[in-house]
């Protein structure tokens, strides 16, 4: 059995750009392997929900310096629902696609990503959003639409809180953003040194959510304390090739 110090040293390597000889692990891109999809595939028979187009959103005209200064974590929310326009704005702010490369290997979005690979999928646990029923949804950033995943229930808020290690305020939010990584999107290009980049990108996404929330009178709280199996099961991912990395409940404040 490895000692505590040995485990710590191994895990710290993820945050460092040394300790791994990149040349010994040629990425699949250099081997001519086709790139994985820029977006997780979905059934064309699935239920899609139209969001407000970014060009039609009349929100977010809030001074950036003020949003940065006021940014804080919120753990108390009102019972007010988010509007569809507000949700559309938050989704676009965190993963909105500005353009897709001609070879469909990269997308330019509202957040940076190594090699423009963007390994994250955004799932929503909806409690209170106007015109949207309670349940689990996935954001389709290229189409700027929501894909219905699973229906909610009376126990849905409790299941959300339980998945987040009993943090009751999470289940009381209007909607919970869950970001799940599909590591191979980045591994395809950067091989065994991908993981530092993936974790950095989670921070880019969540910070945009914080600032976008400030701009619409909402709040969020970044959460890394969750039960991995429970939260992965809740959003319907396999926990191996796709798994939760970051969670952020959002509500009006």
One Martini backbone bead per residue (centre of mass of N, CA, C, O) as a GRO file, in nm:
protein
  253
    1UNK     BB    1   0.095   0.037   0.023
    2UNK     BB    2   0.069   0.356  -0.017
    3UNK     BB    3   0.161   0.644   0.085
    4UNK     BB    4   0.065   0.955   0.134
    5UNK     BB    5   0.314   1.094   0.000
    6UNK     BB    6   0.307   0.931  -0.266
    7UNK     BB    7   0.026   1.020  -0.359
    8UNK     BB    8   0.077   1.323  -0.361
    9UNK     BB    9   0.309   1.327  -0.568
   10UNK     BB   10   0.151   1.204  -0.801
   11UNK     BB   11  -0.080   1.424  -0.812
   12UNK     BB   12   0.107   1.673  -0.862
   13UNK     BB   13   0.188   1.607  -1.159
   14UNK     BB   14  -0.069   1.720  -1.293
   15UNK     BB   15   0.036   2.032  -1.228
   16UNK     BB   16   0.279   1.953  -1.409
   17UNK     BB   17   0.529   1.982  -1.687
   18UNK     BB   18   0.661   1.738  -1.546
   19UNK     BB   19   0.750   1.377  -1.555
   20UNK     BB   20   0.685   1.373  -1.875
   21UNK     BB   21   0.744   1.217  -2.187
   22UNK     BB   22   0.596   1.320  -2.464
   23UNK     BB   23   0.756   1.164  -2.695
   24UNK     BB   24   0.651   0.869  -2.590
   25UNK     BB   25   0.337   0.999  -2.646
   26UNK     BB   26   0.184   0.999  -2.916
   27UNK     BB   27  -0.059   1.149  -3.052
   28UNK     BB   28  -0.329   1.078  -3.253
   29UNK     BB   29  -0.305   1.314  -3.448
   30UNK     BB   30  -0.014   1.229  -3.556
   31UNK     BB   31  -0.140   0.935  -3.654
   32UNK     BB   32  -0.428   1.005  -3.805
   33UNK     BB   33  -0.654   1.021  -3.615
   34UNK     BB   34  -0.956   1.095  -3.584
   35UNK     BB   35  -1.151   1.319  -3.454
   36UNK     BB   36  -1.345   1.382  -3.220
   37UNK     BB   37  -1.619   1.507  -3.131
   38UNK     BB   38  -1.721   1.834  -3.038
   39UNK     BB   39  -1.986   1.670  -2.972
   40UNK     BB   40  -2.204   1.491  -2.825
   41UNK     BB   41  -2.393   1.268  -2.933
   42UNK     BB   42  -2.739   1.247  -3.066
   43UNK     BB   43  -3.059   1.194  -3.098
   44UNK     BB   44  -3.285   1.301  -3.342
   45UNK     BB   45  -3.535   1.207  -3.143
   46UNK     BB   46  -3.490   1.409  -2.951
   47UNK     BB   47  -3.557   1.656  -2.716
   48UNK     BB   48  -3.581   1.995  -2.806
   49UNK     BB   49  -3.471   2.326  -2.691
   50UNK     BB   50  -3.514   2.644  -2.740
   51UNK     BB   51  -3.309   2.917  -2.742
   52UNK     BB   52  -3.182   3.216  -2.704
   53UNK     BB   53  -3.028   3.403  -2.905
   54UNK     BB   54  -2.752   3.590  -2.867
   55UNK     BB   55  -2.860   3.831  -3.054
   56UNK     BB   56  -3.142   3.842  -2.856
   57UNK     BB   57  -2.993   3.922  -2.605
   58UNK     BB   58  -3.088   4.155  -2.321
   59UNK     BB   59  -2.809   4.104  -2.151
   60UNK     BB   60  -2.514   4.198  -1.959
   61UNK     BB   61  -2.506   4.527  -1.916
   62UNK     BB   62  -2.237   4.508  -1.721
   63UNK     BB   63  -1.985   4.602  -1.549
   64UNK     BB   64  -1.700   4.433  -1.522
   65UNK     BB   65  -1.568   4.555  -1.269
   66UNK     BB   66  -1.822   4.510  -1.092
   67UNK     BB   67  -1.842   4.202  -1.122
   68UNK     BB   68  -1.566   4.139  -1.002
   69UNK     BB   69  -1.609   4.284  -0.725
   70UNK     BB   70  -1.892   4.114  -0.658
   71UNK     BB   71  -1.776   3.848  -0.656
   72UNK     BB   72  -1.943   3.554  -0.520
   73UNK     BB   73  -2.055   3.317  -0.306
   74UNK     BB   74  -2.374   3.144  -0.318
   75UNK     BB   75  -2.614   2.977  -0.067
   76UNK     BB   76  -2.859   3.177  -0.123
   77UNK     BB   77  -3.195   3.152  -0.247
   78UNK     BB   78  -3.456   3.212  -0.412
   79UNK     BB   79  -3.781   3.113  -0.557
   80UNK     BB   80  -3.702   3.208  -0.820
   81UNK     BB   81  -3.705   3.199  -1.152
   82UNK     BB   82  -3.565   3.146  -1.440
   83UNK     BB   83  -3.525   3.253  -1.740
   84UNK     BB   84  -3.463   3.169  -2.059
   85UNK     BB   85  -3.273   3.405  -2.111
   86UNK     BB   86  -3.086   3.363  -1.871
   87UNK     BB   87  -2.998   3.078  -1.941
   88UNK     BB   88  -2.886   3.142  -2.221
   89UNK     BB   89  -2.668   3.336  -2.119
   90UNK     BB   90  -2.511   3.136  -1.936
   91UNK     BB   91  -2.444   2.930  -2.157
   92UNK     BB   92  -2.298   3.120  -2.351
   93UNK     BB   93  -2.082   3.226  -2.141
   94UNK     BB   94  -1.953   2.918  -2.094
   95UNK     BB   95  -2.008   2.763  -2.418
   96UNK     BB   96  -2.015   2.941  -2.651
   97UNK     BB   97  -2.032   2.944  -3.003
   98UNK     BB   98  -1.861   3.124  -3.265
   99UNK     BB   99  -1.697   2.881  -3.411
  100UNK     BB  100  -1.626   2.644  -3.676
  101UNK     BB  101  -1.412   2.456  -3.809
  102UNK     BB  102  -1.373   2.328  -4.120
  103UNK     BB  103  -1.251   2.041  -3.994
  104UNK     BB  104  -1.381   1.983  -3.710
  105UNK     BB  105  -1.149   2.029  -3.459
  106UNK     BB  106  -1.265   2.319  -3.379
  107UNK     BB  107  -1.365   2.570  -3.132
  108UNK     BB  108  -1.496   2.888  -3.075
  109UNK     BB  109  -1.534   3.043  -2.760
  110UNK     BB  110  -1.602   3.209  -2.448
  111UNK     BB  111  -1.366   3.008  -2.387
  112UNK     BB  112  -1.076   2.870  -2.325
  113UNK     BB  113  -0.867   2.619  -2.514
  114UNK     BB  114  -0.673   2.367  -2.576
  115UNK     BB  115  -0.684   2.356  -2.914
  116UNK     BB  116  -0.995   2.396  -2.915
  117UNK     BB  117  -1.139   2.124  -2.772
  118UNK     BB  118  -1.343   2.118  -2.551
  119UNK     BB  119  -1.414   1.868  -2.303
  120UNK     BB  120  -1.699   1.986  -2.224
  121UNK     BB  121  -2.009   1.912  -2.070
  122UNK     BB  122  -2.341   2.044  -2.020
  123UNK     BB  123  -2.538   2.008  -1.733
  124UNK     BB  124  -2.886   2.017  -1.619
  125UNK     BB  125  -3.053   2.088  -1.306
  126UNK     BB  126  -3.392   2.141  -1.304
  127UNK     BB  127  -3.625   2.338  -1.109
  128UNK     BB  128  -3.635   2.676  -1.201
  129UNK     BB  129  -3.765   2.727  -1.526
  130UNK     BB  130  -3.910   2.889  -1.752
  131UNK     BB  131  -4.076   2.651  -1.966
  132UNK     BB  132  -3.922   2.428  -1.787
  133UNK     BB  133  -3.892   2.122  -1.687
  134UNK     BB  134  -3.810   1.916  -1.464
  135UNK     BB  135  -3.458   1.813  -1.495
  136UNK     BB  136  -3.247   1.671  -1.738
  137UNK     BB  137  -2.986   1.841  -1.926
  138UNK     BB  138  -2.828   1.925  -2.245
  139UNK     BB  139  -2.592   2.114  -2.392
  140UNK     BB  140  -2.587   2.249  -2.731
  141UNK     BB  141  -2.356   2.463  -2.851
  142UNK     BB  142  -2.380   2.457  -3.163
  143UNK     BB  143  -2.708   2.487  -3.154
  144UNK     BB  144  -2.828   2.622  -2.903
  145UNK     BB  145  -2.946   2.376  -2.714
  146UNK     BB  146  -3.169   2.154  -2.556
  147UNK     BB  147  -3.144   1.827  -2.405
  148UNK     BB  148  -3.331   1.580  -2.312
  149UNK     BB  149  -3.284   1.326  -2.049
  150UNK     BB  150  -3.462   1.371  -1.768
  151UNK     BB  151  -3.696   1.342  -1.535
  152UNK     BB  152  -3.831   1.472  -1.273
  153UNK     BB  153  -3.904   1.496  -0.915
  154UNK     BB  154  -3.980   1.531  -0.589
  155UNK     BB  155  -3.674   1.415  -0.525
  156UNK     BB  156  -3.470   1.584  -0.688
  157UNK     BB  157  -3.344   1.786  -0.481
  158UNK     BB  158  -3.241   1.558  -0.291
  159UNK     BB  159  -3.057   1.417  -0.499
  160UNK     BB  160  -2.872   1.654  -0.540
  161UNK     BB  161  -2.773   1.688  -0.249
  162UNK     BB  162  -2.668   1.400  -0.211
  163UNK     BB  163  -2.456   1.419  -0.449
  164UNK     BB  164  -2.345   1.680  -0.259
  165UNK     BB  165  -2.299   1.576   0.037
  166UNK     BB  166  -2.567   1.726   0.171
  167UNK     BB  167  -2.604   2.001   0.023
  168UNK     BB  168  -2.896   2.170   0.039
  169UNK     BB  169  -2.862   2.431  -0.141
  170UNK     BB  170  -2.843   2.293  -0.417
  171UNK     BB  171  -3.150   2.189  -0.430
  172UNK     BB  172  -3.255   2.511  -0.405
  173UNK     BB  173  -3.198   2.577  -0.673
  174UNK     BB  174  -3.282   2.644  -1.001
  175UNK     BB  175  -2.988   2.552  -1.113
  176UNK     BB  176  -2.752   2.297  -1.219
  177UNK     BB  177  -2.422   2.293  -1.302
  178UNK     BB  178  -2.267   2.029  -1.502
  179UNK     BB  179  -1.930   1.929  -1.559
  180UNK     BB  180  -1.822   1.710  -1.815
  181UNK     BB  181  -1.563   1.506  -1.908
  182UNK     BB  182  -1.392   1.435  -2.229
  183UNK     BB  183  -1.071   1.355  -2.249
  184UNK     BB  184  -1.015   1.269  -2.553
  185UNK     BB  185  -1.030   1.544  -2.687
  186UNK     BB  186  -0.744   1.615  -2.565
  187UNK     BB  187  -0.575   1.356  -2.603
  188UNK     BB  188  -0.566   1.354  -2.912
  189UNK     BB  189  -0.355   1.607  -2.895
  190UNK     BB  190  -0.192   1.569  -2.581
  191UNK     BB  191  -0.222   1.323  -2.431
  192UNK     BB  192  -0.064   1.280  -2.114
  193UNK     BB  193  -0.088   1.621  -2.078
  194UNK     BB  194  -0.408   1.696  -2.049
  195UNK     BB  195  -0.508   1.734  -1.739
  196UNK     BB  196  -0.427   2.017  -1.669
  197UNK     BB  197  -0.594   2.156  -1.886
  198UNK     BB  198  -0.875   2.055  -1.805
  199UNK     BB  199  -0.877   2.184  -1.519
  200UNK     BB  200  -0.836   2.475  -1.604
  201UNK     BB  201  -1.100   2.498  -1.778
  202UNK     BB  202  -1.303   2.482  -1.548
  203UNK     BB  203  -1.231   2.766  -1.442
  204UNK     BB  204  -1.313   2.933  -1.682
  205UNK     BB  205  -1.612   2.858  -1.684
  206UNK     BB  206  -1.695   2.935  -1.388
  207UNK     BB  207  -1.613   3.232  -1.397
  208UNK     BB  208  -1.817   3.311  -1.611
  209UNK     BB  209  -2.060   3.241  -1.438
  210UNK     BB  210  -2.018   3.441  -1.214
  211UNK     BB  211  -2.028   3.701  -1.393
  212UNK     BB  212  -2.302   3.647  -1.528
  213UNK     BB  213  -2.467   3.645  -1.269
  214UNK     BB  214  -2.408   3.937  -1.181
  215UNK     BB  215  -2.550   4.059  -1.447
  216UNK     BB  216  -2.858   3.918  -1.340
  217UNK     BB  217  -2.902   3.868  -1.023
  218UNK     BB  218  -2.721   3.626  -0.956
  219UNK     BB  219  -2.593   3.305  -0.827
  220UNK     BB  220  -2.300   3.115  -0.713
  221UNK     BB  221  -2.128   2.783  -0.640
  222UNK     BB  222  -1.849   2.622  -0.625
  223UNK     BB  223  -1.816   2.253  -0.670
  224UNK     BB  224  -1.614   1.953  -0.547
  225UNK     BB  225  -1.825   1.829  -0.338
  226UNK     BB  226  -1.884   1.498  -0.437
  227UNK     BB  227  -2.041   1.214  -0.559
  228UNK     BB  228  -1.936   1.060  -0.825
  229UNK     BB  229  -2.151   0.839  -0.878
  230UNK     BB  230  -2.410   1.004  -0.827
  231UNK     BB  231  -2.367   1.236  -1.036
  232UNK     BB  232  -2.325   1.058  -1.285
  233UNK     BB  233  -2.601   0.918  -1.266
  234UNK     BB  234  -2.783   1.171  -1.278
  235UNK     BB  235  -2.666   1.255  -1.582
  236UNK     BB  236  -2.579   0.984  -1.752
  237UNK     BB  237  -2.282   0.874  -1.703
  238UNK     BB  238  -2.007   0.639  -1.697
  239UNK     BB  239  -1.729   0.743  -1.535
  240UNK     BB  240  -1.490   0.718  -1.765
  241UNK     BB  241  -1.526   0.882  -2.052
  242UNK     BB  242  -1.733   1.031  -1.851
  243UNK     BB  243  -1.711   1.304  -1.604
  244UNK     BB  244  -1.730   1.473  -1.329
  245UNK     BB  245  -1.577   1.799  -1.210
  246UNK     BB  246  -1.816   2.024  -1.189
  247UNK     BB  247  -2.020   2.241  -0.972
  248UNK     BB  248  -2.316   2.484  -1.013
  249UNK     BB  249  -2.530   2.661  -0.845
  250UNK     BB  250  -2.832   2.849  -0.940
  251UNK     BB  251  -2.966   3.177  -0.838
  252UNK     BB  252  -3.153   3.400  -0.700
  253UNK     BB  253  -3.059   3.711  -0.485
   0.00000   0.00000   0.00000
